[in-house]
Amino acid sequence: MNDNGIQPPGESGLYNRIAVLRAERGISRQALADLLGVNYQTIGFLERGDYGPSLKLAFQIAEYFDLPVEAIFSTRPLKPLSQQVYASSKTQEMGKP
């Protein structure tokens, strides 16, 4: 894991925030897997970047966390959500688009 708590991409080439989001919500891999209808090991593979999710699974994960898919998965390193939210709210306060 890097300094931002984001797992670097593995074989899938995707960065993701699944582990961070799970930790924030206090949900285990097993519980998330049960909710999504997948094996708990799939969640581990996703978090490590060893497996790229199907489009359907990516949308299910996004729906569960109530975030857009691009807030969870990316081909580029992800900034911490707090930094992204804070930066966008600061921009709005200053009246910038």
Disulfide bonds with the S-S distance in Angstrom:
none
